[in-house]
Amino acid sequence: MAQRAPRRRGGGPRDRRPTRTTHEEGLLPVLARTVRQVEAAAGRGQVRPSQRTTFQVLALLVREERARLKSDPSVTESERTATMTRLDGVATILAKTAARDTSLLQLLADDAVVPPEARDLKNDMLRSAGREPEPEPEPAAPAPDDAAAPRRVVPTAVMARQLANPFLAPDLSAVQAVRPRTNRLATWELLTPLFRAFEQGGDATCMPLPEPDGVVHGIEGLELMHHQAQLVAAAAAGHRTFLLADEPGLGKTAQSLLAADAADAFPLLVVVPNVVKANWAREAALWTPRRTATVVHGDGDTVDGYADIVIVNYDILDRHVGWLGTHGFRGMVLDEAHFIKNKTSQRSRHVLALAQKVRERTASPLLMALTGTPLINDIEDFRAVWQFLGWIDDSRPRPALMAALEENGLTPADRGFSAAARRSVIDLGIVRRRKVDVAADIPARRVADLPVELDDEASRSVRAAEQHLAKRLLARYDAAAAARSTPVEGVDHELVRRVAAALRRDTGGESSGDNVFSVLRRIGQAKAGLAADYAAQLARNVGKVVFFAKHVDVMDTAEATFARRGIGYSSVRGDQTPAVRAASIKAFLEDPEVSVIVCSLTAAGVGLNLQVASNVVLAELSWTSAEQTQAIDRVHRIGQTEPVTAWRVIATGTLDPRLAELVDEKAGLAARALDGSDEEVGDSTDVQLEALVTLLEDALAAR
């Protein structure tokens, strides 16, 4: 049976008026009256800044009223149910309004900034409802460098451990770090040539690994594959830094846990995406049964301060970075390490600071960066990961890498420097194995494009959105061309790219409204039903199917389609609790009546094993090949016994085919940098930019 029924739209029956409680009297009429005003403005396409503020305040009040009702013991169950139904009606209108103007979605984020005018309006609405307004916030004390000081916590169990071990003396038993014997490269800028050495390609990217002795101590009934045992043997032999970039599905979690066991790198800190915390705890119990693992949730109230393995997600590092830095970790594992590719982000700064703390306290810690997709857009995505591993700092190679480069006897001006430098970095600990090379028993996979034709109404809607965006590009192009002192002959392709880049910057993210994101989202909405129909046919004919989409409304359409067709389904979304998520996955894996699992690309693209299926439907295209590959590899992994097919649904006559080409062109970047491929690929320019260039060039050609 379906694990997640289609959502109800709207409130209760019209002939029943819910009882209004004294606790909320006056608030719901204020919310209902105000939300209709915003809805009407959105219908006219006139959502002004003041109405955007009103939209945000309505969302905040609905959210807070829900929380109050759930926690107020004086509200009866019937009163609570009736009021929740009315709040659902307000929330539904907000959702429909946001669907008309997608730029409103960014106001619903948990971390959205609430400006002073929104707080004032909120207090006015509370007064109108007979409620006490919120007190004025106390002015915050100035923080260093004018930055807001994050809220820091220290779990009680951690304080108990610190009191029991008050000194936690640093481990200084290792030998001194390797120092260069010459100083030939002291004046050279080296990081750019190092990154370029990987961009140019070369031999396959894997450090020399020893042959395992065939014995993995402490584990019964589990057998490592040869490539897994090799990495564990390297850790046992003393190697301590690894960029483990095996293709997804080759067992990186088991390798890192057993490497930590072989290196005696406990306590071990493991930093992971939120969606895979539970999976890491299960894998730790499976592969390192003699070690205890604890998972950090929220403020860490349930943390075991004496655990050997501490698992924490990126999103709450800001709360825990203080005590984690002084906990005495002897090793640190970074799962999905490409999460820190942006060095300026808060998560990256916290990760790099923690790694530095670990190096300061332990002379030779185990540091492992795990990622099946180490390159997302650019070779420089390597920078933060190399810094985490201690191979480089902000501007220079660190001593071990510098010593290896000096040993080569070459400078960046010499022929052969790139190949030698690439090999030097690889030998520091890059490990990259492909399924085709180390797991020949895993069946083949293929990506099959499934062209679909949109119906007339959907096609017109998509085409109108594309034409509107093309007109904006044309207007900017014409204005720029007219401003030149000399007339432009034909199409100026350099100007095309500049205009497209300017519009791309102006309309930034996915929630900013009229841009290439909104066009692609509209395409996804238009083909959602067709993609779900095809998934339903697959489920009836070949068995279980994994359905991936980027947007919630596409997932909603798919689930409604499966419900109408009587096909059991479950769902994995970003807003689920861990318990609901685990139940949904279990139902798909074990219940023969659940034929389809509807997955969010962001929430389910990593950390899941769904190999009970061999067919994947990609209802919406990804912006990167890495995201697409991660989704497919939820099925194509060790243990799969059938060939895997990913059906990529592409709407003909739209931007979809061009986007598919651009993503495929970029797919060769990782192969070139990490697999030694000589394949000719497009450069690493932004896919969104190229999509805008295509729109503008097509519009110019059509004039």
C-alpha positions as CSV (number, residue, x, y, z in Angstrom):
1,M,0.0,0.0,0.0
2,A,1.1,3.6,-0.5
3,Q,3.2,4.9,2.3
4,R,2.4,8.5,1.6
5,A,-1.1,9.4,0.5
6,P,-1.6,12.4,-1.8
7,R,-1.9,15.6,0.1
8,R,-5.4,17.0,0.8
9,R,-6.0,20.4,-0.7
10,G,-8.0,22.9,1.3
11,G,-10.0,22.7,4.4
12,G,-12.9,20.7,5.7
13,P,-16.5,20.3,4.3
14,R,-18.3,23.6,3.7
15,D,-21.4,22.7,5.7
16,R,-19.4,22.3,8.9
17,R,-17.9,25.3,10.6
18,P,-15.1,24.3,13.1
19,T,-15.4,25.5,16.6
20,R,-13.2,28.5,17.4
21,T,-11.4,28.3,20.7
22,T,-10.8,31.2,23.0
23,H,-7.0,30.7,22.6
24,E,-7.1,31.7,18.9
25,E,-10.2,33.8,18.7
26,G,-9.6,36.6,16.3
27,L,-6.4,35.3,14.7
28,L,-7.8,33.1,12.0
29,P,-10.1,35.7,10.6
30,V,-7.1,38.1,10.4
31,L,-5.0,35.4,8.6
32,A,-7.8,34.5,6.2
33,R,-8.6,38.1,5.3
34,T,-4.9,39.0,4.8
35,V,-4.0,35.8,2.8
36,R,-6.8,36.5,0.3
37,Q,-5.3,40.0,-0.3
38,V,-1.9,38.5,-1.1
39,E,-3.5,35.8,-3.3
40,A,-5.4,38.4,-5.3
41,A,-2.2,40.5,-5.8
42,A,-0.3,37.4,-7.1
43,G,-3.2,36.6,-9.4
44,R,-2.8,40.1,-11.0
45,G,1.0,39.6,-11.2
46,Q,1.5,42.6,-8.8
47,V,3.3,41.2,-5.8
48,R,5.0,44.3,-4.5
49,P,7.6,44.4,-1.7
50,S,5.0,45.2,1.0
51,Q,2.9,42.2,-0.1
52,R,6.0,40.0,0.0
53,T,6.5,41.1,3.6
54,T,2.9,40.2,4.3
55,F,3.4,36.8,2.7
56,Q,6.4,36.1,4.9
57,V,4.5,37.2,8.1
58,L,1.5,35.0,7.2
59,A,3.8,32.0,6.8
60,L,5.5,32.7,10.2
61,L,2.2,33.1,12.0
62,V,0.8,29.9,10.5
63,R,4.0,28.0,11.5
64,E,3.9,29.4,15.1
65,E,0.2,28.8,15.5
66,R,0.6,25.2,14.5
67,A,3.4,24.7,17.1
68,R,1.4,26.4,19.8
69,L,-1.6,24.2,19.2
70,K,0.5,21.1,19.3
71,S,2.1,22.0,22.6
72,D,-0.9,23.6,24.4
73,P,-2.4,21.0,26.8
74,S,-5.5,23.2,27.5
75,V,-6.8,22.8,23.9
76,T,-9.1,19.8,23.4
77,E,-8.4,17.4,20.6
78,S,-11.5,18.4,18.7
79,E,-10.6,22.1,18.9
80,R,-7.1,21.3,17.8
81,T,-8.2,19.3,14.8
82,A,-10.7,22.0,13.7
83,T,-8.2,24.8,14.0
84,M,-5.5,22.8,12.3
85,T,-7.9,22.3,9.4
86,R,-8.5,26.0,9.0
87,L,-4.7,26.7,9.2
88,D,-4.3,24.1,6.4
89,G,-6.6,26.2,4.3
90,V,-4.4,29.3,4.8
91,A,-1.3,27.3,4.1
92,T,-2.8,25.9,0.9
93,I,-3.5,29.5,-0.3
94,L,0.1,30.5,0.5
95,A,1.4,27.5,-1.5
96,K,-0.8,28.3,-4.5
97,T,0.4,31.9,-4.3
98,A,4.0,30.8,-4.2
99,A,3.4,28.6,-7.3
100,R,2.3,31.7,-9.2
101,D,5.4,33.7,-8.1
102,T,8.2,31.2,-7.3
103,S,10.4,34.0,-5.9
104,L,8.2,33.9,-2.8
105,L,9.6,30.4,-1.9
106,Q,12.8,31.8,-0.6
107,L,10.8,33.6,2.1
108,L,9.7,30.2,3.5
109,A,13.2,28.9,4.2
110,D,14.0,28.3,7.8
111,D,17.0,30.7,7.6
112,A,15.2,33.4,5.7
113,V,15.9,36.9,7.1
114,V,13.0,38.5,8.9
115,P,13.4,42.3,8.4
116,P,12.2,44.9,11.0
117,E,9.2,45.8,8.9
118,A,8.0,42.2,8.9
119,R,8.3,42.1,12.7
120,D,6.3,45.3,12.9
121,L,3.6,44.0,10.6
122,K,3.5,40.7,12.6
123,N,2.9,42.6,15.8
124,D,0.2,44.7,14.2
125,M,-1.6,41.6,13.1
126,L,-1.3,40.0,16.6
127,R,-2.8,43.2,18.1
128,S,-5.7,43.1,15.6
129,A,-6.3,39.5,16.8
130,G,-6.3,40.5,20.4
131,R,-2.9,39.0,21.1
132,E,0.1,40.4,22.9
133,P,2.8,41.5,20.4
134,E,6.2,40.0,20.6
135,P,8.7,42.0,22.8
136,E,11.3,44.0,21.0
137,P,14.5,42.0,20.6
138,E,17.3,42.9,22.9
139,P,20.3,44.5,21.1
140,A,22.9,41.8,20.6
141,A,26.4,42.4,22.0
142,P,28.9,43.1,19.2
143,A,30.8,40.0,18.0
144,P,34.3,40.0,16.8
145,D,34.7,41.2,13.2
146,D,31.0,42.3,13.4
147,A,29.9,38.7,12.8
148,A,27.0,37.2,14.7
149,A,28.2,34.8,17.3
150,P,26.8,31.3,16.7
151,R,25.0,29.5,19.4
152,R,27.3,26.9,20.9
153,V,26.4,23.9,23.0
154,V,28.4,21.3,25.0
155,P,26.3,18.1,25.6
156,T,26.2,16.9,29.2
157,A,27.8,13.6,28.4
158,V,30.7,15.3,26.7
159,M,31.2,17.5,29.8
160,A,31.3,14.3,31.9
161,R,34.0,12.8,29.7
162,Q,36.0,16.0,29.8
163,L,35.9,16.0,33.6
164,A,36.9,12.3,33.7
165,N,39.8,13.1,31.3
166,P,40.8,16.7,32.2
167,F,44.1,16.8,30.3
168,L,43.7,14.9,27.0
169,A,47.4,15.3,26.3
170,P,48.2,15.7,22.6
171,D,49.8,12.7,20.8
172,L,53.3,13.7,19.9
173,S,54.7,10.3,19.2
174,A,54.9,10.5,15.4
175,V,58.1,11.6,13.6
176,Q,58.6,15.2,12.5
177,A,56.9,16.2,9.3
178,V,58.9,15.7,6.1
179,R,60.7,18.9,5.0
180,P,61.9,19.7,1.5
181,R,65.7,19.2,1.0
182,T,65.9,21.9,-1.6
183,N,64.2,25.3,-2.1
184,R,63.9,25.4,-5.8
185,L,60.2,26.2,-5.9
186,A,60.1,28.8,-3.1
187,T,59.2,31.7,-5.4
188,W,56.8,29.8,-7.7
189,E,53.0,30.0,-7.5
190,L,52.2,26.3,-7.4
191,L,48.5,25.7,-6.7
192,T,47.2,26.7,-10.1
193,P,49.7,24.5,-12.0
194,L,48.8,21.6,-9.7
195,F,45.1,22.0,-10.4
196,R,45.8,22.4,-14.1
197,A,47.8,19.1,-14.1
198,F,44.6,17.3,-13.2
199,E,42.5,19.2,-15.7
200,Q,44.9,18.1,-18.5
201,G,44.4,14.4,-17.7
202,G,46.9,11.7,-17.5
203,D,47.3,8.3,-16.1
204,A,44.6,6.7,-13.9
205,T,44.3,8.3,-10.5
206,C,45.1,5.9,-7.8
207,M,48.0,5.7,-5.4
208,P,50.0,2.5,-5.2
209,L,48.1,0.2,-2.8
210,P,49.5,-2.9,-1.0
211,E,48.1,-6.4,-1.4
212,P,46.0,-7.4,1.6
213,D,46.9,-10.3,3.8
214,G,43.4,-11.7,3.4
215,V,42.4,-11.2,7.1
216,V,40.2,-8.5,8.5
217,H,40.2,-8.9,12.2
218,G,37.1,-8.6,14.4
219,I,34.5,-9.2,11.7
220,E,32.6,-12.5,11.2
221,G,30.5,-13.4,8.3
222,L,31.5,-10.3,6.2
223,E,33.9,-10.4,3.3
224,L,35.7,-7.4,1.9
225,M,36.2,-7.1,-1.9
226,H,39.8,-7.0,-3.0
227,H,39.8,-3.2,-3.7
228,Q,38.3,-2.5,-0.2
229,A,40.9,-4.7,1.5
230,Q,43.7,-2.9,-0.3
231,L,42.8,0.4,1.2
232,V,42.5,-1.1,4.7
233,A,46.0,-2.6,4.2
234,A,47.4,0.8,3.2
235,A,46.0,2.3,6.5
236,A,47.5,-0.6,8.4
237,A,50.8,0.0,6.8
238,G,50.9,3.6,8.0
239,H,49.3,5.7,5.3
240,R,47.1,8.4,6.9
241,T,45.5,10.7,4.3
242,F,43.1,9.5,1.6
243,L,40.9,11.2,-1.0
244,L,38.7,8.1,-1.5
245,A,37.0,8.8,-4.8
246,D,35.7,5.3,-5.7
247,E,32.7,5.4,-7.9
248,P,29.4,5.3,-5.9
249,G,28.4,1.8,-4.8
250,L,31.9,0.4,-4.2
251,G,31.7,0.5,-0.4
252,K,33.5,3.6,0.7
253,T,31.8,3.6,4.2
254,A,33.1,0.1,5.1
255,Q,36.6,1.0,3.8
256,S,36.8,4.2,5.9
257,L,35.5,2.4,9.1
258,L,38.0,-0.5,8.7
259,A,40.8,1.9,7.8
260,A,40.2,3.7,11.1
261,D,40.2,0.4,12.9
262,A,43.5,-0.6,11.3
263,A,45.0,2.8,12.1
264,D,43.6,2.8,15.7
265,A,42.2,6.3,14.9
266,F,39.7,6.4,17.7
267,P,37.9,8.4,18.8
268,L,36.9,9.1,15.2
269,L,34.8,12.1,14.0
270,V,32.6,11.4,11.0
271,V,31.0,14.4,9.3
272,V,28.2,13.5,6.9
273,P,25.0,14.9,5.2
274,N,22.0,14.7,7.4
275,V,20.3,12.0,5.3
276,V,23.0,9.4,5.9
277,K,23.6,9.7,9.6
278,A,21.5,6.7,10.5
279,N,23.1,4.7,7.7
280,W,26.6,5.5,9.1
281,A,25.5,4.3,12.6
282,R,24.2,1.0,11.1
283,E,27.4,0.5,9.1
284,A,29.6,1.2,12.1
285,A,27.7,-1.5,14.1
286,L,28.2,-3.9,11.2
287,W,31.8,-3.4,10.3
288,T,33.3,-2.2,13.6
289,P,31.2,-4.1,16.2
290,R,33.8,-3.7,18.9
291,R,33.5,0.1,18.7
292,T,30.6,2.2,20.0
293,A,29.1,4.9,17.8
294,T,27.0,7.9,18.7
295,V,25.0,10.2,16.5
296,V,24.7,13.9,17.2
297,H,21.2,15.3,16.9
298,G,20.2,18.9,17.5
299,D,21.9,20.1,20.7
300,G,23.4,16.7,21.4
301,D,21.2,15.7,24.3
302,T,21.6,12.0,23.4
303,V,25.3,12.0,22.7
304,D,27.5,9.3,24.3
305,G,30.6,11.3,25.3
306,Y,32.6,8.1,25.6
307,A,31.8,6.7,22.1
308,D,34.6,5.6,19.8
309,I,32.8,7.1,16.7
310,V,31.0,10.4,16.7
311,I,28.7,11.0,13.7
312,V,27.5,14.6,13.1
313,N,25.9,16.3,10.1
314,Y,27.2,19.4,8.3
315,D,24.2,21.5,9.2
316,I,24.7,21.5,13.0
317,L,28.5,21.8,13.1
318,D,28.2,25.5,14.1
319,R,26.6,24.4,17.4
320,H,29.2,21.7,18.2
321,V,32.4,22.9,16.6
322,G,33.7,24.1,20.0
323,W,33.7,20.8,21.9
324,L,34.5,18.7,18.8
325,G,37.7,20.7,18.4
326,T,38.9,19.7,21.9
327,H,37.5,16.2,22.1
328,G,40.8,14.5,21.3
329,F,39.9,12.9,17.9
330,R,42.6,10.8,16.3
331,G,40.9,10.6,13.0
332,M,38.3,12.5,10.9
333,V,36.2,11.2,8.0
334,L,34.3,13.6,5.6
335,D,31.5,11.9,3.7
336,E,30.3,13.5,0.5
337,A,33.4,15.7,0.7
338,H,32.3,17.9,-2.2
339,F,29.9,19.5,0.2
340,I,32.8,21.8,1.3
341,K,33.9,22.8,-2.2
342,N,32.9,26.4,-1.5
343,K,35.7,27.5,0.9
344,T,33.8,30.6,2.0
345,S,30.8,28.8,3.3
346,Q,30.2,28.3,7.0
347,R,30.3,24.5,6.7
348,S,33.6,24.6,4.9
349,R,35.2,26.9,7.5
350,H,34.0,24.7,10.4
351,V,35.3,21.5,8.7
352,L,38.7,23.0,7.9
353,A,39.0,24.4,11.5
354,L,38.2,21.0,13.0
355,A,40.7,19.2,10.7
356,Q,43.4,21.7,11.9
357,K,42.5,21.0,15.5
358,V,42.8,17.3,14.9
359,R,46.3,17.8,13.3
360,E,47.4,20.0,16.2
361,R,46.5,17.4,18.8
362,T,47.6,14.2,16.9
363,A,50.8,14.3,15.0
364,S,49.7,11.7,12.4
365,P,45.8,11.5,12.4
366,L,43.8,9.6,9.9
367,L,42.0,12.0,7.5
368,M,39.7,10.7,4.9
369,A,37.6,12.6,2.3
370,L,35.0,10.4,0.7
371,T,33.2,11.3,-2.5
372,G,32.1,9.4,-5.6
373,T,31.7,12.7,-7.4
374,P,34.8,14.8,-6.5
375,L,34.4,17.2,-9.3
376,I,31.1,19.0,-9.7
377,N,31.9,22.1,-11.9
378,D,35.6,22.8,-11.8
379,I,39.0,21.4,-11.0
380,E,39.3,24.0,-8.2
381,D,36.6,22.0,-6.4
382,F,39.6,20.1,-5.2
383,R,41.0,23.0,-3.2
384,A,39.0,22.7,0.0
385,V,39.3,18.9,0.1
386,W,43.1,19.1,-0.3
387,Q,43.3,21.6,2.4
388,F,41.2,19.4,4.7
389,L,43.6,16.5,4.1
390,G,46.5,18.8,5.0
391,W,48.1,18.7,1.5
392,I,47.9,22.4,0.9
393,D,47.1,25.6,2.8
394,D,45.5,28.8,1.6
395,S,48.3,29.6,-0.8
396,R,51.0,26.9,-0.9
397,P,51.6,23.2,-0.8
398,R,52.3,22.0,2.8
399,P,55.6,20.4,3.6
400,A,54.9,16.8,2.5
401,L,53.6,17.8,-0.9
402,M,56.3,20.5,-1.3
403,A,59.0,17.9,-0.5
404,A,57.6,15.6,-3.2
405,L,57.5,18.4,-5.8
406,E,61.1,19.5,-4.9
407,E,62.2,15.8,-5.3
408,N,60.9,15.8,-8.9
409,G,63.5,18.4,-9.8
410,L,61.1,20.3,-12.1
411,T,59.5,23.8,-12.1
412,P,56.2,24.7,-13.7
413,A,58.2,26.1,-16.6
414,D,59.7,22.7,-17.4
415,R,58.2,20.1,-19.7
416,G,56.9,17.2,-17.7
417,F,56.1,19.2,-14.6
418,S,52.3,18.5,-14.9
419,A,52.7,14.8,-15.1
420,A,55.2,14.6,-12.2
421,A,53.2,17.0,-10.1
422,R,50.0,15.0,-10.7
423,R,51.7,11.8,-9.6
424,S,53.1,13.5,-6.5
425,V,49.6,14.5,-5.4
426,I,48.1,11.1,-6.2
427,D,50.8,9.4,-4.1
428,L,49.7,11.5,-1.1
429,G,46.5,9.4,-1.0
430,I,44.1,9.8,-4.0
431,V,42.3,6.5,-4.5
432,R,39.9,6.2,-7.4
433,R,38.5,2.9,-8.7
434,R,35.8,2.3,-11.2
435,K,33.2,-0.4,-11.1
436,V,34.2,-1.7,-14.4
437,D,37.7,-2.3,-13.1
438,V,37.2,-3.7,-9.6
439,A,33.6,-5.1,-9.6
440,A,33.2,-6.9,-12.9
441,D,30.3,-8.9,-11.4
442,I,28.2,-5.7,-11.1
443,P,26.0,-5.7,-14.3
444,A,26.2,-2.9,-16.8
445,R,24.2,0.3,-16.6
446,R,22.9,2.6,-19.3
447,V,21.2,6.0,-19.5
448,A,18.4,5.9,-22.1
449,D,16.8,9.2,-23.2
450,L,13.0,8.9,-23.4
451,P,11.7,11.8,-25.6
452,V,8.1,12.9,-24.8
453,E,5.8,15.4,-26.5
454,L,3.9,17.7,-24.3
455,D,0.2,18.2,-24.8
456,D,-0.9,21.5,-26.5
457,E,-1.7,23.4,-23.3
458,A,1.5,22.4,-21.5
459,S,3.6,23.0,-24.6
460,R,2.2,26.5,-25.1
461,S,2.9,27.3,-21.4
462,V,6.5,26.2,-21.6
463,R,7.1,27.9,-24.9
464,A,5.6,31.1,-23.6
465,A,8.0,31.0,-20.7
466,E,11.0,30.4,-22.9
467,Q,9.9,33.1,-25.3
468,H,9.5,35.6,-22.4
469,L,13.0,34.9,-21.2
470,A,14.4,35.1,-24.7
471,K,12.8,38.5,-25.2
472,R,14.5,39.8,-22.0
473,L,17.8,38.5,-23.4
474,L,17.2,40.1,-26.8
475,A,16.3,43.4,-25.3
476,R,19.6,43.5,-23.3
477,Y,21.6,42.4,-26.4
478,D,20.0,45.1,-28.6
479,A,20.6,47.7,-25.9
480,A,24.3,46.7,-25.5
481,A,24.8,46.6,-29.3
482,A,23.2,50.0,-29.8
483,A,25.5,51.5,-27.2
484,R,28.6,50.6,-29.2
485,S,30.4,53.2,-31.2
486,T,30.7,50.9,-34.2
487,P,27.7,48.8,-35.5
488,V,27.6,45.1,-34.9
489,E,27.8,43.0,-38.0
490,G,25.8,39.7,-37.7
491,V,25.7,38.0,-34.3
492,D,28.4,39.0,-31.9
493,H,28.9,35.8,-30.0
494,E,31.2,37.4,-27.3
495,L,28.4,39.9,-26.6
496,V,25.9,37.0,-26.5
497,R,27.9,35.4,-23.7
498,R,28.3,38.7,-21.8
499,V,24.5,39.4,-21.9
500,A,23.7,35.8,-20.8
501,A,26.2,36.0,-18.0
502,A,24.7,39.3,-16.8
503,L,21.2,38.0,-16.8
504,R,22.4,34.8,-15.0
505,R,23.9,37.0,-12.2
506,D,20.8,39.2,-12.0
507,T,18.4,36.3,-11.6
508,G,20.7,34.2,-9.4
509,G,19.0,31.2,-7.7
510,E,16.2,28.9,-8.3
511,S,13.7,30.9,-6.2
512,S,14.3,34.2,-7.9
513,G,11.5,34.0,-10.4
514,D,11.9,34.8,-14.1
515,N,15.0,32.9,-15.1
516,V,16.3,29.7,-16.6
517,F,15.5,27.9,-13.4
518,S,11.8,28.8,-13.6
519,V,11.7,27.7,-17.2
520,L,13.2,24.3,-16.4
521,R,10.8,23.9,-13.5
522,R,7.9,24.6,-15.7
523,I,9.1,21.9,-18.1
524,G,9.4,19.5,-15.2
525,Q,5.8,20.3,-14.1
526,A,4.6,19.8,-17.7
527,K,6.2,16.4,-18.2
528,A,5.6,15.1,-14.6
529,G,2.4,13.2,-15.5
530,L,4.1,11.6,-18.6
531,A,7.1,10.5,-16.5
532,A,4.8,9.0,-13.9
533,D,2.8,7.2,-16.5
534,Y,6.0,5.6,-17.9
535,A,7.1,4.6,-14.4
536,A,3.7,3.0,-13.8
537,Q,4.1,1.0,-17.0
538,L,7.6,-0.1,-15.9
539,A,6.3,-1.1,-12.4
540,R,3.5,-3.3,-13.9
541,N,5.9,-5.0,-16.4
542,V,9.4,-5.3,-14.8
543,G,8.9,-4.8,-11.1
544,K,10.1,-2.1,-8.7
545,V,11.1,1.4,-10.0
546,V,12.9,4.3,-8.4
547,F,11.4,7.7,-9.5
548,F,13.6,10.8,-9.0
549,A,12.4,14.4,-9.3
550,K,13.8,17.8,-8.2
551,H,10.7,19.6,-7.1
552,V,7.9,18.8,-4.7
553,D,5.1,19.6,-7.1
554,V,6.5,17.1,-9.6
555,M,6.6,14.5,-6.8
556,D,3.1,15.3,-5.9
557,T,1.9,14.8,-9.5
558,A,3.7,11.5,-9.7
559,E,2.2,10.2,-6.4
560,A,-1.3,11.3,-7.5
561,T,-0.8,9.4,-10.7
562,F,0.3,6.2,-8.9
563,A,-2.6,6.5,-6.5
564,R,-5.1,6.7,-9.4
565,R,-3.6,3.7,-11.1
566,G,-3.7,1.6,-7.9
567,I,0.1,1.3,-7.7
568,G,1.6,1.2,-4.2
569,Y,4.4,3.7,-3.6
570,S,6.5,5.2,-0.9
571,S,8.3,8.5,-0.7
572,V,11.6,10.0,0.4
573,R,11.6,13.8,0.9
574,G,13.7,16.4,2.6
575,D,11.0,17.3,5.2
576,Q,10.5,13.8,6.6
577,T,11.6,12.7,10.1
578,P,14.2,10.0,10.2
579,A,11.5,7.5,11.4
580,V,9.2,8.3,8.5
581,R,12.1,8.1,6.0
582,A,13.3,4.8,7.3
583,A,9.7,3.4,7.1
584,S,9.3,4.5,3.5
585,I,12.6,2.9,2.5
586,K,11.8,-0.3,4.3
587,A,8.4,-0.5,2.7
588,F,9.9,-0.2,-0.8
589,L,12.6,-2.8,-0.1
590,E,10.4,-5.4,1.7
591,D,6.8,-4.9,0.8
592,P,5.8,-6.5,-2.5
593,E,2.8,-4.2,-2.8
594,V,5.0,-1.1,-2.9
595,S,6.2,-0.9,-6.5
596,V,7.6,2.6,-6.8
597,I,9.6,4.9,-4.5
598,V,9.3,8.6,-5.3
599,C,12.6,10.3,-4.3
600,S,13.8,13.9,-4.1
601,L,17.1,14.3,-5.9
602,T,18.5,16.3,-3.0
603,A,17.1,14.2,-0.2
604,A,17.7,10.7,-1.6
605,G,20.6,11.2,-4.1
606,V,23.2,10.0,-1.6
607,G,23.5,7.3,1.1
608,L,20.6,5.0,0.0
609,N,20.8,1.4,-1.2
610,L,17.8,0.7,-3.5
611,Q,19.3,-2.2,-5.5
612,V,16.0,-4.1,-5.1
613,A,15.1,-2.2,-8.3
614,S,17.0,-2.1,-11.6
615,N,15.0,0.7,-13.3
616,V,15.3,4.4,-12.5
617,V,13.1,7.2,-14.0
618,L,14.7,10.6,-14.0
619,A,11.6,12.9,-14.3
620,E,13.7,16.1,-14.3
621,L,17.2,16.8,-15.6
622,S,20.0,17.6,-13.2
623,W,22.2,20.6,-13.5
624,T,25.3,18.4,-13.1
625,S,26.3,14.9,-14.3
626,A,27.4,14.2,-10.7
627,E,23.9,14.6,-9.3
628,Q,22.5,12.3,-12.1
629,T,25.2,9.7,-11.4
630,Q,24.5,9.8,-7.7
631,A,20.9,9.1,-8.2
632,I,21.5,6.2,-10.6
633,D,24.0,4.7,-8.2
634,R,21.4,4.2,-5.5
635,V,20.5,1.2,-7.7
636,H,23.8,0.4,-9.6
637,R,26.0,-0.8,-6.7
638,I,27.6,-3.9,-5.2
639,G,24.9,-6.5,-4.8
640,Q,23.0,-5.6,-7.9
641,T,22.3,-8.7,-10.0
642,E,20.5,-7.2,-13.0
643,P,21.5,-4.6,-15.7
644,V,20.4,-1.1,-14.6
645,T,18.6,1.3,-16.9
646,A,18.0,4.9,-16.1
647,W,15.2,6.4,-18.2
648,R,15.9,10.2,-18.6
649,V,12.6,11.8,-19.6
650,I,13.2,14.7,-22.1
651,A,10.5,17.1,-23.4
652,T,11.0,17.6,-27.1
653,G,10.7,21.1,-28.5
654,T,11.9,22.7,-25.3
655,L,15.2,23.6,-23.6
656,D,15.4,20.0,-22.2
657,P,17.4,18.4,-25.1
658,R,20.0,21.1,-25.0
659,L,20.3,20.8,-21.2
660,A,20.8,17.1,-21.6
661,E,23.6,17.7,-24.1
662,L,25.3,20.2,-21.8
663,V,25.2,17.9,-18.8
664,D,26.6,15.1,-20.9
665,E,29.4,17.3,-22.2
666,K,30.4,18.1,-18.6
667,A,30.3,14.4,-17.6
668,G,33.8,14.0,-19.1
669,L,35.5,16.4,-16.7
670,A,35.7,13.9,-13.8
671,A,36.7,11.1,-16.2
672,R,39.5,13.3,-17.5
673,A,40.8,14.5,-14.1
674,L,40.4,11.3,-12.2
675,D,40.3,8.3,-14.5
676,G,43.0,9.3,-16.9
677,S,40.6,9.6,-19.8
678,D,41.7,11.4,-23.0
679,E,38.1,12.0,-24.0
680,E,37.5,15.4,-25.5
681,V,34.9,17.3,-23.4
682,G,33.5,20.7,-23.2
683,D,35.0,23.2,-20.8
684,S,33.7,23.6,-17.2
685,T,31.5,26.7,-17.9
686,D,28.2,27.0,-16.0
687,V,25.4,24.9,-17.5
688,Q,22.8,27.6,-16.6
689,L,24.9,30.1,-18.6
690,E,25.1,27.8,-21.6
691,A,21.3,27.3,-21.5
692,L,20.8,31.1,-21.6
693,V,23.3,31.4,-24.5
694,T,21.3,28.8,-26.4
695,L,18.1,30.7,-25.9
696,L,19.6,34.0,-27.0
697,E,21.4,32.6,-30.1
698,D,18.2,30.8,-31.2
699,A,16.2,34.0,-30.8
700,L,18.8,36.0,-32.8
701,A,18.8,33.4,-35.5
702,A,15.0,33.5,-35.7
703,R,14.8,37.3,-36.4
